[in-house]
Amino acid sequence: MTFVRTKLKLERMRPGEILSVRLRGEEPLRNVPRAARDEGHEILGVESDGNAHIVTIRRT
């Protein structure tokens, strides 16, 4: 479900725009970056803020 919301947001963005997604748990952390790459988007980084991970995605 997390990637569905991410995908909907990415679809509303213009190419080159950047989205930061806050993820909690190991499954979303594995699935969201993989699915975004599969859709052709670029993963710019993954950082931890202690409670969650922030995945930064550039829409292509």
PDB file with SEQRES, HELIX, SHEET and CRYST1 records, atoms N, CA, C and O in Angstrom:
SEQRES   1 A   60  MET THR PHE VAL ARG THR LYS LEU LYS LEU GLU ARG MET          
SEQRES   2 A   60  ARG PRO GLY GLU ILE LEU SER VAL ARG LEU ARG GLY GLU          
SEQRES   3 A   60  GLU PRO LEU ARG ASN VAL PRO ARG ALA ALA ARG ASP GLU          
SEQRES   4 A   60  GLY HIS GLU ILE LEU GLY VAL GLU SER ASP GLY ASN ALA          
SEQRES   5 A   60  HIS ILE VAL THR ILE ARG ARG THR                              
HELIX    1 AA1 THR A    2  ARG A   12  1                                  11    
HELIX    2 AA2 GLU A   26  ASP A   38  1                                  13    
SHEET    1 AA1 3 ILE A  18  LEU A  23  0                                        
SHEET    2 AA1 3 HIS A  53  ARG A  58 -1                                        
SHEET    3 AA1 3 GLU A  42  SER A  48 -1                                        
CRYST1    1.000    1.000    1.000  90.00  90.00  90.00 P 1           1          
ATOM      1  N   MET A   1       0.816  -1.198   0.000  1.00  0.00           N  
ATOM      2  CA  MET A   1       0.000   0.000   0.000  1.00  0.00           C  
ATOM      3  C   MET A   1       0.862   1.266   0.000  1.00  0.00           C  
ATOM      4  O   MET A   1       0.477   2.279  -0.585  1.00  0.00           O  
ATOM      5  N   THR A   2       2.010   1.210   0.647  1.00  0.00           N  
ATOM      6  CA  THR A   2       2.873   2.391   0.709  1.00  0.00           C  
ATOM      7  C   THR A   2       3.317   2.812  -0.685  1.00  0.00           C  
ATOM      8  O   THR A   2       3.327   4.002  -0.996  1.00  0.00           O  
ATOM      9  N   PHE A   3       3.687   1.840  -1.535  1.00  0.00           N  
ATOM     10  CA  PHE A   3       4.123   2.235  -2.873  1.00  0.00           C  
ATOM     11  C   PHE A   3       2.962   2.753  -3.707  1.00  0.00           C  
ATOM     12  O   PHE A   3       3.171   3.604  -4.571  1.00  0.00           O  
ATOM     13  N   VAL A   4       1.767   2.278  -3.482  1.00  0.00           N  
ATOM     14  CA  VAL A   4       0.616   2.783  -4.231  1.00  0.00           C  
ATOM     15  C   VAL A   4       0.470   4.284  -3.995  1.00  0.00           C  
ATOM     16  O   VAL A   4       0.284   5.045  -4.944  1.00  0.00           O  
ATOM     17  N   ARG A   5       0.552   4.708  -2.756  1.00  0.00           N  
ATOM     18  CA  ARG A   5       0.465   6.148  -2.454  1.00  0.00           C  
ATOM     19  C   ARG A   5       1.651   6.904  -3.060  1.00  0.00           C  
ATOM     20  O   ARG A   5       1.490   8.009  -3.580  1.00  0.00           O  
ATOM     21  N   THR A   6       2.832   6.305  -2.991  1.00  0.00           N  
ATOM     22  CA  THR A   6       4.026   6.928  -3.577  1.00  0.00           C  
ATOM     23  C   THR A   6       3.867   7.052  -5.081  1.00  0.00           C  
ATOM     24  O   THR A   6       4.166   8.100  -5.653  1.00  0.00           O  
ATOM     25  N   LYS A   7       3.399   5.991  -5.725  1.00  0.00           N  
ATOM     26  CA  LYS A   7       3.211   5.986  -7.174  1.00  0.00           C  
ATOM     27  C   LYS A   7       2.200   7.052  -7.597  1.00  0.00           C  
ATOM     28  O   LYS A   7       2.426   7.758  -8.580  1.00  0.00           O  
ATOM     29  N   LEU A   8       1.095   7.177  -6.869  1.00  0.00           N  
ATOM     30  CA  LEU A   8       0.096   8.187  -7.200  1.00  0.00           C  
ATOM     31  C   LEU A   8       0.680   9.592  -7.113  1.00  0.00           C  
ATOM     32  O   LEU A   8       0.401  10.439  -7.962  1.00  0.00           O  
ATOM     33  N   LYS A   9       1.479   9.835  -6.100  1.00  0.00           N  
ATOM     34  CA  LYS A   9       2.128  11.138  -5.947  1.00  0.00           C  
ATOM     35  C   LYS A   9       3.109  11.389  -7.094  1.00  0.00           C  
ATOM     36  O   LYS A   9       3.128  12.479  -7.667  1.00  0.00           O  
ATOM     37  N   LEU A  10       3.923  10.381  -7.432  1.00  0.00           N  
ATOM     38  CA  LEU A  10       4.892  10.524  -8.517  1.00  0.00           C  
ATOM     39  C   LEU A  10       4.188  10.817  -9.842  1.00  0.00           C  
ATOM     40  O   LEU A  10       4.690  11.596 -10.652  1.00  0.00           O  
ATOM     41  N   GLU A  11       3.037  10.201 -10.064  1.00  0.00           N  
ATOM     42  CA  GLU A  11       2.296  10.411 -11.313  1.00  0.00           C  
ATOM     43  C   GLU A  11       1.810  11.849 -11.445  1.00  0.00           C  
ATOM     44  O   GLU A  11       1.638  12.332 -12.564  1.00  0.00           O  
ATOM     45  N   ARG A  12       1.587  12.539 -10.341  1.00  0.00           N  
ATOM     46  CA  ARG A  12       1.126  13.931 -10.367  1.00  0.00           C  
ATOM     47  C   ARG A  12       2.284  14.925 -10.494  1.00  0.00           C  
ATOM     48  O   ARG A  12       2.062  16.122 -10.677  1.00  0.00           O  
ATOM     49  N   MET A  13       3.506  14.432 -10.396  1.00  0.00           N  
ATOM     50  CA  MET A  13       4.679  15.300 -10.456  1.00  0.00           C  
ATOM     51  C   MET A  13       5.198  15.406 -11.891  1.00  0.00           C  
ATOM     52  O   MET A  13       4.905  14.567 -12.743  1.00  0.00           O  
ATOM     53  N   ARG A  14       5.978  16.461 -12.131  1.00  0.00           N  
ATOM     54  CA  ARG A  14       6.629  16.617 -13.425  1.00  0.00           C  
ATOM     55  C   ARG A  14       7.983  15.923 -13.412  1.00  0.00           C  
ATOM     56  O   ARG A  14       8.595  15.793 -12.351  1.00  0.00           O  
ATOM     57  N   PRO A  15       8.470  15.471 -14.580  1.00  0.00           N  
ATOM     58  CA  PRO A  15       9.802  14.876 -14.645  1.00  0.00           C  
ATOM     59  C   PRO A  15      10.855  15.807 -14.051  1.00  0.00           C  
ATOM     60  O   PRO A  15      10.864  17.011 -14.309  1.00  0.00           O  
ATOM     61  N   GLY A  16      11.731  15.225 -13.261  1.00  0.00           N  
ATOM     62  CA  GLY A  16      12.804  15.985 -12.615  1.00  0.00           C  
ATOM     63  C   GLY A  16      12.477  16.431 -11.203  1.00  0.00           C  
ATOM     64  O   GLY A  16      13.380  16.760 -10.434  1.00  0.00           O  
ATOM     65  N   GLU A  17      11.187  16.448 -10.846  1.00  0.00           N  
ATOM     66  CA  GLU A  17      10.820  16.829  -9.488  1.00  0.00           C  
ATOM     67  C   GLU A  17      11.235  15.736  -8.511  1.00  0.00           C  
ATOM     68  O   GLU A  17      11.365  14.568  -8.880  1.00  0.00           O  
ATOM     69  N   ILE A  18      11.437  16.136  -7.264  1.00  0.00           N  
ATOM     70  CA  ILE A  18      11.955  15.222  -6.243  1.00  0.00           C  
ATOM     71  C   ILE A  18      10.918  15.020  -5.148  1.00  0.00           C  
ATOM     72  O   ILE A  18      10.279  15.965  -4.685  1.00  0.00           O  
ATOM     73  N   LEU A  19      10.770  13.766  -4.751  1.00  0.00           N  
ATOM     74  CA  LEU A  19       9.829  13.370  -3.704  1.00  0.00           C  
ATOM     75  C   LEU A  19      10.602  12.701  -2.577  1.00  0.00           C  
ATOM     76  O   LEU A  19      11.439  11.833  -2.824  1.00  0.00           O  
ATOM     77  N   SER A  20      10.326  13.097  -1.350  1.00  0.00           N  
ATOM     78  CA  SER A  20      10.875  12.419  -0.170  1.00  0.00           C  
ATOM     79  C   SER A  20       9.749  11.643   0.488  1.00  0.00           C  
ATOM     80  O   SER A  20       8.678  12.187   0.757  1.00  0.00           O  
ATOM     81  N   VAL A  21      10.000  10.366   0.743  1.00  0.00           N  
ATOM     82  CA  VAL A  21       8.990   9.480   1.320  1.00  0.00           C  
ATOM     83  C   VAL A  21       9.518   8.946   2.649  1.00  0.00           C  
ATOM     84  O   VAL A  21      10.636   8.435   2.717  1.00  0.00           O  
ATOM     85  N   ARG A  22       8.722   9.065   3.691  1.00  0.00           N  
ATOM     86  CA  ARG A  22       9.091   8.566   5.026  1.00  0.00           C  
ATOM     87  C   ARG A  22       8.522   7.158   5.164  1.00  0.00           C  
ATOM     88  O   ARG A  22       7.320   6.944   5.008  1.00  0.00           O  
ATOM     89  N   LEU A  23       9.401   6.200   5.458  1.00  0.00           N  
ATOM     90  CA  LEU A  23       9.005   4.798   5.549  1.00  0.00           C  
ATOM     91  C   LEU A  23       9.342   4.224   6.913  1.00  0.00           C  
ATOM     92  O   LEU A  23      10.404   4.493   7.473  1.00  0.00           O  
ATOM     93  N   ARG A  24       8.427   3.439   7.432  1.00  0.00           N  
ATOM     94  CA  ARG A  24       8.669   2.722   8.688  1.00  0.00           C  
ATOM     95  C   ARG A  24       8.548   1.240   8.416  1.00  0.00           C  
ATOM     96  O   ARG A  24       7.608   0.794   7.757  1.00  0.00           O  
ATOM     97  N   GLY A  25       9.492   0.484   8.917  1.00  0.00           N  
ATOM     98  CA  GLY A  25       9.467  -0.962   8.744  1.00  0.00           C  
ATOM     99  C   GLY A  25      10.369  -1.404   7.606  1.00  0.00           C  
ATOM    100  O   GLY A  25      10.687  -0.642   6.693  1.00  0.00           O  
ATOM    101  N   GLU A  26      10.764  -2.653   7.696  1.00  0.00           N  
ATOM    102  CA  GLU A  26      11.703  -3.206   6.712  1.00  0.00           C  
ATOM    103  C   GLU A  26      11.057  -3.491   5.364  1.00  0.00           C  
ATOM    104  O   GLU A  26      11.686  -3.295   4.324  1.00  0.00           O  
ATOM    105  N   GLU A  27       9.818  -3.949   5.366  1.00  0.00           N  
ATOM    106  CA  GLU A  27       9.171  -4.290   4.092  1.00  0.00           C  
ATOM    107  C   GLU A  27       9.012  -3.081   3.174  1.00  0.00           C  
ATOM    108  O   GLU A  27       9.402  -3.160   2.009  1.00  0.00           O  
ATOM    109  N   PRO A  28       8.452  -1.958   3.653  1.00  0.00           N  
ATOM    110  CA  PRO A  28       8.381  -0.784   2.774  1.00  0.00           C  
ATOM    111  C   PRO A  28       9.764  -0.296   2.337  1.00  0.00           C  
ATOM    112  O   PRO A  28       9.925   0.179   1.213  1.00  0.00           O  
ATOM    113  N   LEU A  29      10.747  -0.410   3.207  1.00  0.00           N  
ATOM    114  CA  LEU A  29      12.098   0.023   2.863  1.00  0.00           C  
ATOM    115  C   LEU A  29      12.678  -0.813   1.729  1.00  0.00           C  
ATOM    116  O   LEU A  29      13.447  -0.300   0.916  1.00  0.00           O  
ATOM    117  N   ARG A  30      12.325  -2.072   1.664  1.00  0.00           N  
ATOM    118  CA  ARG A  30      12.763  -2.927   0.552  1.00  0.00           C  
ATOM    119  C   ARG A  30      11.932  -2.664  -0.700  1.00  0.00           C  
ATOM    120  O   ARG A  30      12.473  -2.574  -1.801  1.00  0.00           O  
ATOM    121  N   ASN A  31      10.624  -2.541  -0.530  1.00  0.00           N  
ATOM    122  CA  ASN A  31       9.716  -2.522  -1.678  1.00  0.00           C  
ATOM    123  C   ASN A  31       9.616  -1.177  -2.400  1.00  0.00           C  
ATOM    124  O   ASN A  31       9.591  -1.139  -3.631  1.00  0.00           O  
ATOM    125  N   VAL A  32       9.558  -0.094  -1.663  1.00  0.00           N  
ATOM    126  CA  VAL A  32       9.334   1.205  -2.312  1.00  0.00           C  
ATOM    127  C   VAL A  32      10.495   1.591  -3.238  1.00  0.00           C  
ATOM    128  O   VAL A  32      10.243   1.929  -4.394  1.00  0.00           O  
ATOM    129  N   PRO A  33      11.749   1.557  -2.785  1.00  0.00           N  
ATOM    130  CA  PRO A  33      12.837   1.902  -3.720  1.00  0.00           C  
ATOM    131  C   PRO A  33      12.899   0.954  -4.923  1.00  0.00           C  
ATOM    132  O   PRO A  33      13.134   1.396  -6.048  1.00  0.00           O  
ATOM    133  N   ARG A  34      12.692  -0.323  -4.693  1.00  0.00           N  
ATOM    134  CA  ARG A  34      12.724  -1.296  -5.791  1.00  0.00           C  
ATOM    135  C   ARG A  34      11.630  -0.996  -6.805  1.00  0.00           C  
ATOM    136  O   ARG A  34      11.886  -0.964  -8.009  1.00  0.00           O  
ATOM    137  N   ALA A  35      10.412  -0.777  -6.324  1.00  0.00           N  
ATOM    138  CA  ALA A  35       9.285  -0.509  -7.216  1.00  0.00           C  
ATOM    139  C   ALA A  35       9.477   0.811  -7.958  1.00  0.00           C  
ATOM    140  O   ALA A  35       9.139   0.910  -9.137  1.00  0.00           O  
ATOM    141  N   ALA A  36      10.012   1.820  -7.286  1.00  0.00           N  
ATOM    142  CA  ALA A  36      10.259   3.109  -7.945  1.00  0.00           C  
ATOM    143  C   ALA A  36      11.290   2.935  -9.059  1.00  0.00           C  
ATOM    144  O   ALA A  36      11.123   3.485 -10.147  1.00  0.00           O  
ATOM    145  N   ARG A  37      12.350   2.177  -8.797  1.00  0.00           N  
ATOM    146  CA  ARG A  37      13.353   1.896  -9.835  1.00  0.00           C  
ATOM    147  C   ARG A  37      12.712   1.146 -10.993  1.00  0.00           C  
ATOM    148  O   ARG A  37      12.967   1.458 -12.156  1.00  0.00           O  
ATOM    149  N   ASP A  38      11.887   0.167 -10.680  1.00  0.00           N  
ATOM    150  CA  ASP A  38      11.208  -0.611 -11.718  1.00  0.00           C  
ATOM    151  C   ASP A  38      10.329   0.274 -12.593  1.00  0.00           C  
ATOM    152  O   ASP A  38      10.146  -0.011 -13.777  1.00  0.00           O  
ATOM    153  N   GLU A  39       9.784   1.344 -12.022  1.00  0.00           N  
ATOM    154  CA  GLU A  39       8.951   2.296 -12.765  1.00  0.00           C  
ATOM    155  C   GLU A  39       9.817   3.279 -13.556  1.00  0.00           C  
ATOM    156  O   GLU A  39       9.292   4.083 -14.326  1.00  0.00           O  
ATOM    157  N   GLY A  40      11.149   3.220 -13.368  1.00  0.00           N  
ATOM    158  CA  GLY A  40      12.058   4.074 -14.124  1.00  0.00           C  
ATOM    159  C   GLY A  40      12.523   5.319 -13.388  1.00  0.00           C  
ATOM    160  O   GLY A  40      13.219   6.152 -13.969  1.00  0.00           O  
ATOM    161  N   HIS A  41      12.154   5.461 -12.121  1.00  0.00           N  
ATOM    162  CA  HIS A  41      12.554   6.639 -11.354  1.00  0.00           C  
ATOM    163  C   HIS A  41      13.935   6.414 -10.730  1.00  0.00           C  
ATOM    164  O   HIS A  41      14.403   5.281 -10.612  1.00  0.00           O  
ATOM    165  N   GLU A  42      14.564   7.500 -10.342  1.00  0.00           N  
ATOM    166  CA  GLU A  42      15.916   7.450  -9.773  1.00  0.00           C  
ATOM    167  C   GLU A  42      15.855   7.609  -8.254  1.00  0.00           C  
ATOM    168  O   GLU A  42      15.241   8.547  -7.747  1.00  0.00           O  
ATOM    169  N   ILE A  43      16.487   6.698  -7.541  1.00  0.00           N  
ATOM    170  CA  ILE A  43      16.597   6.800  -6.082  1.00  0.00           C  
ATOM    171  C   ILE A  43      17.835   7.639  -5.792  1.00  0.00           C  
ATOM    172  O   ILE A  43      18.953   7.245  -6.127  1.00  0.00           O  
ATOM    173  N   LEU A  44      17.634   8.784  -5.176  1.00  0.00           N  
ATOM    174  CA  LEU A  44      18.750   9.689  -4.885  1.00  0.00           C  
ATOM    175  C   LEU A  44      19.410   9.379  -3.555  1.00  0.00           C  
ATOM    176  O   LEU A  44      20.583   9.695  -3.355  1.00  0.00           O  
ATOM    177  N   GLY A  45      18.664   8.759  -2.639  1.00  0.00           N  
ATOM    178  CA  GLY A  45      19.256   8.442  -1.354  1.00  0.00           C  
ATOM    179  C   GLY A  45      18.260   7.838  -0.394  1.00  0.00           C  
ATOM    180  O   GLY A  45      17.045   7.961  -0.552  1.00  0.00           O  
ATOM    181  N   VAL A  46      18.814   7.179   0.607  1.00  0.00           N  
ATOM    182  CA  VAL A  46      18.032   6.613   1.703  1.00  0.00           C  
ATOM    183  C   VAL A  46      18.756   6.989   2.985  1.00  0.00           C  
ATOM    184  O   VAL A  46      19.929   6.664   3.166  1.00  0.00           O  
ATOM    185  N   GLU A  47      18.049   7.673   3.871  1.00  0.00           N  
ATOM    186  CA  GLU A  47      18.634   8.100   5.141  1.00  0.00           C  
ATOM    187  C   GLU A  47      17.738   7.671   6.283  1.00  0.00           C  
ATOM    188  O   GLU A  47      16.532   7.491   6.112  1.00  0.00           O  
ATOM    189  N   SER A  48      18.337   7.509   7.445  1.00  0.00           N  
ATOM    190  CA  SER A  48      17.571   7.174   8.637  1.00  0.00           C  
ATOM    191  C   SER A  48      17.511   8.384   9.550  1.00  0.00           C  
ATOM    192  O   SER A  48      18.507   9.087   9.727  1.00  0.00           O  
ATOM    193  N   ASP A  49      16.339   8.628  10.130  1.00  0.00           N  
ATOM    194  CA  ASP A  49      16.222   9.708  11.112  1.00  0.00           C  
ATOM    195  C   ASP A  49      16.050   9.142  12.520  1.00  0.00           C  
ATOM    196  O   ASP A  49      15.688   9.865  13.448  1.00  0.00           O  
ATOM    197  N   GLY A  50      16.312   7.854  12.669  1.00  0.00           N  
ATOM    198  CA  GLY A  50      16.194   7.206  13.970  1.00  0.00           C  
ATOM    199  C   GLY A  50      14.899   6.439  14.139  1.00  0.00           C  
ATOM    200  O   GLY A  50      14.899   5.334  14.682  1.00  0.00           O  
ATOM    201  N   ASN A  51      13.791   7.011  13.681  1.00  0.00           N  
ATOM    202  CA  ASN A  51      12.489   6.355  13.793  1.00  0.00           C  
ATOM    203  C   ASN A  51      11.996   5.789  12.470  1.00  0.00           C  
ATOM    204  O   ASN A  51      11.170   4.876  12.449  1.00  0.00           O  
ATOM    205  N   ALA A  52      12.495   6.321  11.384  1.00  0.00           N  
ATOM    206  CA  ALA A  52      12.029   5.921  10.061  1.00  0.00           C  
ATOM    207  C   ALA A  52      13.159   6.147   9.062  1.00  0.00           C  
ATOM    208  O   ALA A  52      14.224   6.657   9.408  1.00  0.00           O  
ATOM    209  N   HIS A  53      12.903   5.758   7.826  1.00  0.00           N  
ATOM    210  CA  HIS A  53      13.847   6.007   6.742  1.00  0.00           C  
ATOM    211  C   HIS A  53      13.204   6.998   5.783  1.00  0.00           C  
ATOM    212  O   HIS A  53      11.996   6.965   5.549  1.00  0.00           O  
ATOM    213  N   ILE A  54      14.020   7.867   5.240  1.00  0.00           N  
ATOM    214  CA  ILE A  54      13.581   8.834   4.248  1.00  0.00           C  
ATOM    215  C   ILE A  54      14.199   8.413   2.914  1.00  0.00           C  
ATOM    216  O   ILE A  54      15.420   8.378   2.763  1.00  0.00           O  
ATOM    217  N   VAL A  55      13.338   8.096   1.957  1.00  0.00           N  
ATOM    218  CA  VAL A  55      13.790   7.729   0.614  1.00  0.00           C  
ATOM    219  C   VAL A  55      13.515   8.925  -0.297  1.00  0.00           C  
ATOM    220  O   VAL A  55      12.394   9.428  -0.355  1.00  0.00           O  
ATOM    221  N   THR A  56      14.543   9.368  -1.002  1.00  0.00           N  
ATOM    222  CA  THR A  56      14.420  10.503  -1.907  1.00  0.00           C  
ATOM    223  C   THR A  56      14.424   9.982  -3.344  1.00  0.00           C  
ATOM    224  O   THR A  56      15.342   9.278  -3.764  1.00  0.00           O  
ATOM    225  N   ILE A  57      13.368  10.347  -4.089  1.00  0.00           N  
ATOM    226  CA  ILE A  57      13.151   9.814  -5.423  1.00  0.00           C  
ATOM    227  C   ILE A  57      13.037  10.968  -6.411  1.00  0.00           C  
ATOM    228  O   ILE A  57      12.328  11.939  -6.151  1.00  0.00           O  
ATOM    229  N   ARG A  58      13.735  10.868  -7.550  1.00  0.00           N  
ATOM    230  CA  ARG A  58      13.573  11.835  -8.631  1.00  0.00           C  
ATOM    231  C   ARG A  58      12.680  11.209  -9.702  1.00  0.00           C  
ATOM    232  O   ARG A  58      12.958  10.126 -10.217  1.00  0.00           O  
ATOM    233  N   ARG A  59      11.598  11.926 -10.023  1.00  0.00           N  
ATOM    234  CA  ARG A  59      10.682  11.419 -11.042  1.00  0.00           C  
ATOM    235  C   ARG A  59      11.336  11.554 -12.412  1.00  0.00           C  
ATOM    236  O   ARG A  59      11.968  12.568 -12.710  1.00  0.00           O  
ATOM    237  N   THR A  60      11.181  10.535 -13.234  1.00  0.00           N  
ATOM    238  CA  THR A  60      11.737  10.583 -14.590  1.00  0.00           C  
ATOM    239  C   THR A  60      10.627  10.690 -15.605  1.00  0.00           C  
ATOM    240  O   THR A  60      10.891  10.743 -16.806  1.00  0.00           O  
TER     241      THR A  60                                                      
END                                                                             
